[in-house]
Amino acid sequence: MRWGRKNTGGSQTRPYRILLLIPLIFLALFFFYPLLTIFGISLAPEGQLNLSAFATVVMSDYYRETLWFTVVQAVLSTVLTLVLALPGAYVFARYDFPGKSLLSSLSTLAFVLPTVVVAAAFSALIGPRGVVNDALTAIFRLESPPIQLERTLVIILIVHVFYNYSVALRIIGGFWATQSLRMEEVARVLGASGWRLWWHIRLPILRPAILAAAVLVFIFTFTSFGVILILGGPRFATLEVEIYRQATSLFNLPVAAALSLVQIILMFALMLIYTRLQRQTATELQGWVARRPRNRREWGFVIANVIVMAILLFAPLLALVIRSLTGHDGLTTQFYQLLSSNPRGSVLFVPPVQAIGNSLIFAIVTTVMAVLLGTMAAYLLAQRQSRLSRWLDPVFMLPLATSAVTLGFGYIIALDEPPLNLRASPLLIPIAHTLVAMPFVVRSVLPALRAIAPGIQESASVLGASGWQIWRLIDLPLISRGLIVGATFAFTVSMGEFGASSFIARPDTPTMPLVIYRLLGQPGATNYGQAMAMSVLLMAVCAVSFVLIERLRSAGIGEF
């Protein structure tokens, strides 16, 4: 099925080319239409353009400070992530050591965890009731926890580094491993060493990968919602959190829409830059073969980086498990048992365990929709002769950078009349999740499609194979791993999605992240323990999905 390929068959592939338009139609109906609707109602309430909301945003010191803080925390998070990830990327690209492949695989687990789980993990590690504070209080007989990082910028930066470390590690380390050592060897012969070797040789070579990683990490931290909302509190308002506050607490749609539009424009520009940088990092040169460390200095450098990775990535997750099994009387499983009950007066409308079933159903539906639409979109972007695909690439990435709150309001306003009367439909959640998951499918399938030589398909066509036979017998086997990786990503993303679900989910059909968020926001050891237990279960689901991704993943699959 030569979707998006040059074809001499004319009308034979016309139906398949029409199929390629389905992802664009989906985006038009469930992404651009809701956004345009809310912008139209908010910015032109009486049918005439009214830019007073933008004037308010531009003239207000508060909103300018909000934008400034959003940029500053994203820049700080990006710089810290790159500073920590660059030595790790060097270690993984240059050296071979015991446990390297396992550590590389496990490092990605942090990226696929939901924000509420990560927030709960760091609360369990260094929060007021965390493992570290409990230990220090007991050892030094203190009256109050010595580490007070909640509601501070420090905890936000730490969690952002935790989240994005593996992203930078993969992008920079993967690119670095494909580069030739000849230039570096020549520089050594000419007397370059130490910082000169880094500054004049290594960093210039790595510039495309470093920039690509920096842009992607900046995008993720600029649009961070759950981390800021749960750990930062009202004192630290980013654009995303302010959009949420304006829309849900103050019901100020014009200002929320103005802030959303500013964010969308900025993110579209960054997505465009990232997709172009990503194509540069795909260039492969003759790489080196990783070797064992040769002396104590090299072994010390490797061990130091491994220790940093272990503390940063695994200590919070271990603390989460410990806290979920710890009660007043020591080890207990009571918090897991309480997930099946819903006591009177609880903030939940249903037993927490019901949220697990809801999340699984939504995730399965999302996976099917995201794989179908994402595969079609990947074929559309794989057109080698089309300049349009270069512009469509960031368009398909745009849902990742859009405020979930704005999108949720758009659904309520735009999808309340036939034939798109989905306001009360349970299908609305999988639709919103599909918008977020589809880019991951595209990024998993697209490299495999681009690697297929057109001559193979042309030869099959000459031999009389139909479009369906070509796709089933040639394309599908070659992209099957990418499809499975994309499907697993979609399932994991849906299970952990928090932003959109917090807005459009009905009270009687909560998802696991929503239950965790509600429990964390309530006082009492029981609510806190249940939140820890539910977080461990959600982490386990994501971990299983992640292991499947790593087992099926082969070199070159996936562009994140």
C-alpha positions as CSV (number, residue, x, y, z in Angstrom):
1,M,0.0,0.0,0.0
2,R,2.2,2.8,-1.3
3,W,0.7,5.6,0.8
4,G,2.6,8.8,0.1
5,R,5.0,7.2,-2.4
6,K,5.4,8.2,-6.0
7,N,3.1,5.9,-7.9
8,T,2.5,5.2,-11.6
9,G,-0.7,3.4,-11.0
10,G,-2.8,6.6,-10.9
11,S,-6.3,5.7,-9.7
12,Q,-5.2,2.5,-8.0
13,T,-3.9,4.3,-5.0
14,R,-6.4,7.2,-5.0
15,P,-8.5,5.6,-2.2
16,Y,-5.4,5.2,-0.1
17,R,-4.4,8.8,-0.6
18,I,-7.9,9.8,0.6
19,L,-7.3,7.7,3.7
20,L,-4.2,9.9,4.4
21,L,-6.5,12.8,4.9
22,I,-8.2,11.2,7.9
23,P,-5.6,12.3,10.4
24,L,-5.9,15.9,9.2
25,I,-9.7,15.7,9.4
26,F,-9.4,14.3,13.0
27,L,-7.1,17.3,13.9
28,A,-9.5,19.7,12.2
29,L,-12.5,18.4,14.1
30,F,-11.1,17.7,17.5
31,F,-8.2,20.1,17.7
32,F,-8.4,23.2,15.5
33,Y,-12.2,23.5,15.6
34,P,-12.5,23.5,19.4
35,L,-9.7,26.0,19.7
36,L,-11.1,28.3,17.0
37,T,-14.5,28.0,18.7
38,I,-13.3,29.1,22.1
39,F,-11.1,31.8,20.6
40,G,-14.1,33.1,18.6
41,I,-16.4,33.2,21.6
42,S,-13.8,34.7,23.9
43,L,-12.2,37.2,21.5
44,A,-15.2,38.0,19.4
45,P,-18.2,37.5,21.8
46,E,-20.5,39.7,19.7
47,G,-19.2,38.7,16.3
48,Q,-16.6,41.6,16.3
49,L,-13.0,41.3,17.1
50,N,-12.2,42.4,20.6
51,L,-8.6,42.4,21.7
52,S,-9.1,43.7,25.2
53,A,-8.0,40.4,26.6
54,F,-4.7,40.6,24.8
55,A,-4.3,44.2,26.0
56,T,-4.9,42.9,29.5
57,V,-2.2,40.2,29.1
58,V,0.3,42.6,27.5
59,M,-0.3,45.5,29.9
60,S,-0.5,43.5,33.2
61,D,2.6,43.1,35.2
62,Y,1.3,39.9,36.6
63,Y,0.9,38.2,33.3
64,R,4.3,39.4,32.1
65,E,5.8,38.0,35.2
66,T,4.0,34.8,34.7
67,L,5.4,34.5,31.2
68,W,8.8,35.4,32.4
69,F,8.7,32.8,35.2
70,T,7.5,30.2,32.7
71,V,10.5,30.9,30.4
72,V,13.0,31.2,33.3
73,Q,12.1,27.9,34.9
74,A,12.1,26.2,31.5
75,V,15.5,27.5,30.7
76,L,16.9,26.6,34.2
77,S,15.4,23.1,33.9
78,T,16.8,22.7,30.4
79,V,20.3,23.8,31.4
80,L,20.4,21.6,34.5
81,T,19.2,18.6,32.4
82,L,21.9,19.1,29.7
83,V,24.6,19.6,32.3
84,L,23.8,16.3,34.0
85,A,23.0,14.4,30.8
86,L,26.1,15.4,28.8
87,P,28.6,13.4,30.9
88,G,26.2,10.5,31.1
89,A,25.8,10.6,27.3
90,Y,29.6,10.5,27.0
91,V,29.8,7.5,29.3
92,F,27.2,5.6,27.4
93,A,28.6,6.4,24.0
94,R,32.3,5.8,24.8
95,Y,32.5,3.1,27.4
96,D,31.2,-0.5,27.9
97,F,30.6,-1.6,31.4
98,P,28.6,-4.2,33.3
99,G,24.8,-3.4,33.4
100,K,25.1,-0.7,30.7
101,S,22.2,-1.9,28.6
102,L,19.9,-2.5,31.6
103,L,20.7,1.0,33.0
104,S,20.1,2.6,29.7
105,S,16.7,0.9,29.4
106,L,15.7,1.7,32.9
107,S,16.6,5.3,32.5
108,T,13.7,5.8,30.1
109,L,11.2,4.7,32.7
110,A,11.2,8.2,34.3
111,F,10.0,9.7,31.0
112,V,7.0,7.5,30.6
113,L,5.7,8.0,34.2
114,P,2.7,10.2,34.7
115,T,3.2,13.5,36.4
116,V,1.1,12.6,39.4
117,V,3.1,9.5,40.0
118,V,6.4,11.5,39.8
119,A,4.9,14.1,42.2
120,A,3.9,11.4,44.6
121,A,7.3,9.8,44.3
122,F,9.2,12.9,45.2
123,S,6.7,13.6,48.0
124,A,7.4,10.1,49.3
125,L,11.2,10.8,49.1
126,I,11.8,14.3,50.3
127,G,8.3,15.6,51.2
128,P,7.3,16.5,54.8
129,R,6.2,12.9,55.3
130,G,8.9,11.5,53.0
131,V,11.4,8.7,53.7
132,V,14.4,11.1,53.9
133,N,12.7,13.5,56.3
134,D,11.5,10.7,58.5
135,A,15.0,9.2,58.7
136,L,16.6,12.5,59.5
137,T,14.0,13.4,62.1
138,A,14.5,10.0,63.8
139,I,18.3,10.1,63.7
140,F,18.7,13.6,64.9
141,R,15.5,13.7,67.1
142,L,14.2,16.8,65.3
143,E,10.8,18.2,66.0
144,S,10.1,19.1,62.4
145,P,11.2,17.8,59.0
146,P,14.6,19.4,58.1
147,I,14.1,19.3,54.3
148,Q,11.3,21.8,53.2
149,L,11.3,21.7,49.4
150,E,7.6,21.5,48.7
151,R,6.1,24.7,47.2
152,T,9.6,25.8,46.1
153,L,11.3,26.3,42.7
154,V,14.0,23.8,43.7
155,I,11.6,20.9,43.8
156,I,10.2,21.9,40.4
157,L,13.6,22.0,38.9
158,I,14.6,18.6,40.4
159,V,11.5,16.9,39.1
160,H,11.9,18.4,35.6
161,V,15.5,17.1,35.5
162,F,14.2,13.7,36.6
163,Y,11.6,13.7,33.9
164,N,13.8,14.9,31.0
165,Y,17.2,13.4,31.8
166,S,16.6,10.3,29.8
167,V,15.3,12.4,26.8
168,A,18.6,14.3,26.6
169,L,20.6,11.2,27.4
170,R,19.0,9.3,24.5
171,I,19.2,12.1,21.9
172,I,22.8,13.2,22.7
173,G,24.2,9.7,23.4
174,G,22.6,8.1,20.4
175,F,23.9,10.8,18.1
176,W,27.4,10.8,19.8
177,A,27.7,7.0,19.3
178,T,27.4,7.5,15.5
179,Q,30.2,10.0,15.2
180,S,33.7,9.2,14.0
181,L,36.7,9.4,16.3
182,R,39.1,10.6,13.6
183,M,38.6,14.3,14.1
184,E,39.2,13.8,17.9
185,E,42.3,11.7,17.3
186,V,43.7,14.4,14.9
187,A,43.0,17.1,17.5
188,R,44.9,15.1,20.2
189,V,47.9,14.7,17.9
190,L,47.9,18.5,17.4
191,G,47.9,19.0,21.2
192,A,44.3,19.5,22.1
193,S,43.2,18.0,25.4
194,G,41.0,18.6,28.3
195,W,38.6,21.5,28.0
196,R,40.0,22.5,24.6
197,L,39.0,19.1,23.2
198,W,35.5,19.5,24.6
199,W,35.1,23.2,23.5
200,H,36.6,23.0,20.0
201,I,35.9,19.5,18.9
202,R,33.2,17.6,20.9
203,L,30.7,20.3,21.5
204,P,30.7,21.6,17.9
205,I,30.2,18.0,16.6
206,L,27.3,17.5,19.1
207,R,25.7,20.9,18.4
208,P,22.7,19.5,16.4
209,A,21.9,16.8,19.1
210,I,22.4,19.3,22.0
211,L,20.2,21.9,20.4
212,A,17.5,19.2,19.5
213,A,17.6,17.9,23.1
214,A,17.5,21.5,24.5
215,V,14.5,22.5,22.4
216,L,12.5,19.3,23.3
217,V,13.3,19.6,27.0
218,F,12.4,23.3,26.9
219,I,9.0,22.4,25.3
220,F,8.2,19.8,27.9
221,T,9.2,22.1,30.8
222,F,7.5,25.2,29.3
223,T,4.2,23.3,29.1
224,S,4.6,21.5,32.4
225,F,1.3,21.3,34.2
226,G,1.0,18.5,36.8
227,V,4.4,19.1,38.3
228,I,3.8,22.8,38.8
229,L,0.2,22.4,40.0
230,I,0.9,19.7,42.6
231,L,4.4,20.5,43.8
232,G,4.7,24.2,43.1
233,G,1.4,25.5,44.4
234,P,-0.3,28.8,43.7
235,R,2.9,30.7,44.3
236,F,4.5,29.5,41.1
237,A,2.1,30.0,38.2
238,T,3.3,29.1,34.7
239,L,1.3,29.9,31.6
240,E,-0.3,26.4,31.7
241,V,-1.3,26.7,35.4
242,E,-2.5,30.3,34.9
243,I,-4.7,29.1,31.9
244,Y,-6.2,26.5,34.2
245,R,-6.8,29.0,37.0
246,Q,-8.4,31.6,34.7
247,A,-10.6,29.0,33.1
248,T,-11.7,26.9,36.1
249,S,-11.5,29.3,39.1
250,L,-12.1,32.7,37.7
251,F,-14.1,31.7,34.6
252,N,-12.2,34.4,32.6
253,L,-12.3,32.8,29.2
254,P,-11.0,35.8,27.2
255,V,-7.8,36.0,29.3
256,A,-7.4,32.1,29.3
257,A,-7.8,32.2,25.5
258,A,-5.3,35.0,25.1
259,L,-2.7,33.1,27.2
260,S,-3.4,29.9,25.3
261,L,-2.9,31.5,21.9
262,V,0.4,33.0,23.1
263,Q,1.5,29.5,24.2
264,I,0.4,27.8,21.0
265,I,2.3,30.3,18.8
266,L,5.5,29.9,20.8
267,M,5.2,26.1,20.9
268,F,4.4,25.8,17.2
269,A,7.6,27.8,16.4
270,L,9.6,25.6,18.7
271,M,8.1,22.4,17.3
272,L,9.1,23.6,13.8
273,I,12.6,24.2,15.0
274,Y,12.8,20.8,16.7
275,T,11.6,18.8,13.7
276,R,14.3,20.4,11.6
277,L,17.0,19.8,14.2
278,Q,15.8,16.2,14.5
279,R,16.4,15.6,10.8
280,Q,19.9,16.8,11.3
281,T,20.6,14.4,14.1
282,A,19.4,11.5,11.9
283,T,22.5,11.8,9.8
284,E,24.7,8.8,10.6
285,L,28.5,8.7,10.3
286,Q,31.1,6.1,11.1
287,G,30.8,5.6,14.8
288,W,33.2,4.2,17.4
289,V,32.9,0.9,19.3
290,A,32.4,1.4,23.0
291,R,35.3,0.0,25.0
292,R,36.0,-0.9,28.7
293,P,37.4,1.8,30.9
294,R,41.2,1.4,31.0
295,N,42.3,3.0,34.2
296,R,41.1,4.2,37.6
297,R,40.3,7.7,36.3
298,E,38.0,6.3,33.6
299,W,36.4,3.8,36.0
300,G,35.8,6.6,38.5
301,F,34.2,8.8,35.9
302,V,31.9,5.9,34.8
303,I,31.0,4.9,38.4
304,A,30.3,8.6,39.4
305,N,27.8,9.0,36.5
306,V,26.1,5.7,37.3
307,I,25.7,6.7,40.9
308,V,24.2,10.1,39.9
309,M,21.8,8.3,37.5
310,A,20.7,5.8,40.2
311,I,20.1,8.4,42.8
312,L,18.2,10.8,40.5
313,L,16.1,8.2,38.7
314,F,15.5,5.4,41.1
315,A,15.5,6.8,44.6
316,P,12.1,8.5,44.3
317,L,10.5,5.4,42.8
318,L,11.9,3.2,45.6
319,A,10.7,5.7,48.2
320,L,7.2,5.6,46.6
321,V,7.0,1.8,47.0
322,I,8.3,2.0,50.6
323,R,5.8,4.7,51.6
324,S,2.9,2.8,50.1
325,L,3.7,-0.2,52.3
326,T,4.4,1.7,55.5
327,G,1.8,2.6,58.1
328,H,1.9,3.7,61.7
329,D,2.7,0.2,62.9
330,G,5.3,-0.7,60.2
331,L,4.9,-2.6,57.0
332,T,1.3,-3.0,55.9
333,T,-0.9,-3.6,52.8
334,Q,-3.9,-1.8,54.2
335,F,-3.6,1.1,51.8
336,Y,-3.9,-1.3,48.8
337,Q,-6.9,-2.9,50.5
338,L,-8.6,0.4,51.1
339,L,-8.6,1.1,47.3
340,S,-11.6,-1.1,47.0
341,S,-13.7,1.0,49.4
342,N,-15.2,4.4,49.2
343,P,-16.1,5.6,52.7
344,R,-18.8,8.2,53.3
345,G,-17.6,11.7,52.9
346,S,-14.8,10.8,50.6
347,V,-13.7,13.2,47.9
348,L,-14.2,10.3,45.4
349,F,-17.5,9.4,43.9
350,V,-16.6,5.8,43.4
351,P,-14.1,3.3,45.0
352,P,-10.6,4.1,43.8
353,V,-10.2,0.6,42.3
354,Q,-12.9,1.5,39.7
355,A,-10.6,4.1,38.3
356,I,-8.2,1.3,37.3
357,G,-10.9,-0.2,35.1
358,N,-11.8,3.2,33.7
359,S,-8.2,3.9,32.8
360,L,-7.7,0.6,31.1
361,I,-10.8,1.0,28.9
362,F,-9.9,4.5,27.9
363,A,-6.3,3.4,27.2
364,I,-7.4,0.5,24.9
365,V,-9.7,2.7,22.9
366,T,-7.0,5.4,22.7
367,T,-4.4,2.9,21.5
368,V,-6.6,1.7,18.6
369,M,-7.4,5.2,17.5
370,A,-3.9,6.6,17.9
371,V,-2.3,3.7,16.0
372,L,-4.7,4.0,13.1
373,L,-4.5,7.8,12.9
374,G,-0.8,7.9,13.7
375,T,0.1,5.4,11.0
376,M,-1.8,7.3,8.4
377,A,-0.1,10.5,9.5
378,A,3.3,8.8,9.3
379,Y,2.6,7.8,5.7
380,L,1.5,11.3,4.9
381,L,4.8,12.7,6.3
382,A,6.9,10.1,4.6
383,Q,6.2,11.6,1.2
384,R,9.7,12.4,-0.1
385,Q,8.6,14.6,-2.9
386,S,6.2,16.8,-0.8
387,R,7.4,20.0,0.8
388,L,4.1,20.1,2.6
389,S,5.2,17.3,4.8
390,R,7.8,19.5,6.4
391,W,5.1,21.9,7.6
392,L,2.7,19.1,8.6
393,D,5.3,17.5,10.8
394,P,5.1,20.2,13.5
395,V,1.4,20.4,13.0
396,F,1.0,16.8,14.1
397,M,3.2,17.6,17.1
398,L,1.2,20.7,18.1
399,P,-1.3,18.9,20.4
400,L,1.6,18.1,22.8
401,A,2.2,21.8,23.3
402,T,-1.4,22.9,23.7
403,S,-3.1,23.7,27.0
404,A,-5.2,20.8,28.0
405,V,-7.5,23.2,29.8
406,T,-8.1,25.3,26.7
407,L,-8.8,22.2,24.7
408,G,-11.2,20.9,27.4
409,F,-13.2,24.1,27.3
410,G,-13.2,24.0,23.6
411,Y,-14.7,20.5,23.7
412,I,-17.5,21.7,26.0
413,I,-18.3,24.7,23.9
414,A,-17.9,23.3,20.4
415,L,-19.0,19.7,20.8
416,D,-22.4,20.3,22.4
417,E,-24.5,20.2,19.2
418,P,-25.3,17.6,16.6
419,P,-23.6,16.0,14.7
420,L,-20.7,16.4,17.2
421,N,-22.7,16.3,20.4
422,L,-20.0,14.6,22.5
423,R,-20.1,16.8,25.5
424,A,-21.5,14.0,27.8
425,S,-20.0,11.1,25.9
426,P,-17.4,8.9,27.5
427,L,-15.7,8.9,24.1
428,L,-14.5,12.4,24.7
429,I,-11.6,11.2,27.0
430,P,-10.1,8.8,24.4
431,I,-10.4,11.5,21.8
432,A,-8.4,13.9,24.0
433,H,-5.9,11.2,24.8
434,T,-5.5,10.3,21.2
435,L,-4.5,13.8,20.3
436,V,-1.7,13.5,22.9
437,A,-0.7,10.0,22.0
438,M,-0.8,10.3,18.2
439,P,2.5,12.2,17.9
440,F,4.3,9.3,19.7
441,V,2.9,6.8,17.2
442,V,4.0,9.1,14.3
443,R,7.5,9.4,15.8
444,S,7.7,5.6,16.2
445,V,6.5,4.6,12.7
446,L,7.9,7.4,10.6
447,P,11.6,6.3,10.7
448,A,10.7,2.7,9.7
449,L,8.7,4.1,6.8
450,R,11.5,6.3,5.6
451,A,13.9,3.4,5.8
452,I,11.9,1.4,3.2
453,A,13.5,1.5,-0.2
454,P,11.0,2.7,-2.8
455,G,12.4,0.1,-5.3
456,I,11.0,-2.7,-3.2
457,Q,7.5,-1.5,-3.5
458,E,7.9,-0.6,-7.2
459,S,9.2,-4.1,-7.9
460,A,6.2,-5.7,-6.2
461,S,3.8,-3.4,-8.2
462,V,5.5,-4.5,-11.4
463,L,5.0,-8.1,-10.5
464,G,1.2,-7.5,-10.1
465,A,0.8,-7.0,-6.4
466,S,-2.1,-4.8,-5.4
467,G,-1.7,-1.8,-3.0
468,W,-3.2,-3.9,-0.1
469,Q,-0.8,-6.8,-0.8
470,I,2.2,-4.4,-0.9
471,W,1.3,-3.0,2.4
472,R,0.5,-6.3,4.1
473,L,3.5,-8.3,2.7
474,I,6.1,-5.5,2.6
475,D,5.3,-2.5,4.6
476,L,3.7,-4.1,7.6
477,P,6.5,-6.5,8.4
478,L,9.0,-3.7,8.1
479,I,7.1,-1.3,10.3
480,S,5.7,-3.8,12.7
481,R,8.1,-3.0,15.5
482,G,7.5,0.7,15.2
483,L,3.7,0.1,15.3
484,I,4.0,-2.0,18.5
485,V,6.3,0.6,20.1
486,G,3.9,3.4,19.1
487,A,0.9,1.4,20.4
488,T,2.6,0.8,23.7
489,F,3.5,4.5,24.0
490,A,-0.1,5.4,23.3
491,F,-1.4,3.0,25.9
492,T,1.1,4.4,28.5
493,V,0.3,8.0,27.7
494,S,-3.4,7.4,28.0
495,M,-3.0,5.6,31.4
496,G,-1.0,8.5,32.8
497,E,-2.7,11.5,31.1
498,F,-3.7,14.1,33.7
499,G,-4.2,17.5,32.2
500,A,-7.1,16.9,29.8
501,S,-8.7,14.3,32.0
502,S,-8.8,16.6,35.0
503,F,-11.1,18.9,33.0
504,I,-13.4,16.6,30.9
505,A,-13.7,13.5,33.0
506,R,-17.0,12.9,34.7
507,P,-17.0,12.6,38.5
508,D,-18.3,9.0,38.3
509,T,-15.7,7.9,35.7
510,P,-12.4,9.1,37.2
511,T,-9.0,7.9,35.9
512,M,-6.1,6.7,38.0
513,P,-4.2,10.1,37.8
514,L,-7.3,11.9,38.9
515,V,-7.8,9.7,41.9
516,I,-4.1,10.2,42.9
517,Y,-4.4,14.0,42.6
518,R,-7.6,14.1,44.7
519,L,-6.2,11.9,47.4
520,L,-2.9,13.9,47.6
521,G,-5.0,17.1,48.0
522,Q,-6.7,15.8,51.1
523,P,-5.3,15.7,54.7
524,G,-4.9,12.5,56.6
525,A,-2.5,9.5,56.6
526,T,-5.1,7.2,55.0
527,N,-5.7,9.5,51.9
528,Y,-1.9,9.9,51.6
529,G,-1.3,6.1,51.8
530,Q,-4.0,5.4,49.2
531,A,-2.4,8.0,46.9
532,M,0.9,6.2,47.3
533,A,-0.6,2.8,46.7
534,M,-2.5,4.0,43.6
535,S,0.7,5.6,42.3
536,V,2.6,2.4,42.7
537,L,-0.1,0.5,40.7
538,L,0.0,3.1,37.9
539,M,3.8,3.1,38.0
540,A,3.7,-0.7,37.6
541,V,1.5,-0.5,34.5
542,C,3.8,2.1,33.0
543,A,6.8,0.0,33.8
544,V,5.4,-3.1,32.1
545,S,4.6,-1.1,29.1
546,F,8.0,0.4,29.1
547,V,9.7,-3.0,29.3
548,L,7.7,-4.0,26.2
549,I,8.8,-0.9,24.4
550,E,12.5,-1.7,25.2
551,R,12.2,-5.3,24.2
552,L,10.7,-4.6,20.9
553,R,12.6,-1.5,20.2
554,S,15.5,-1.8,17.7
555,A,18.1,0.7,16.6
556,G,16.5,3.6,14.8
557,I,13.0,3.1,15.9
558,G,11.5,6.2,17.3
559,E,12.6,9.8,16.9
560,F,12.0,11.1,20.5
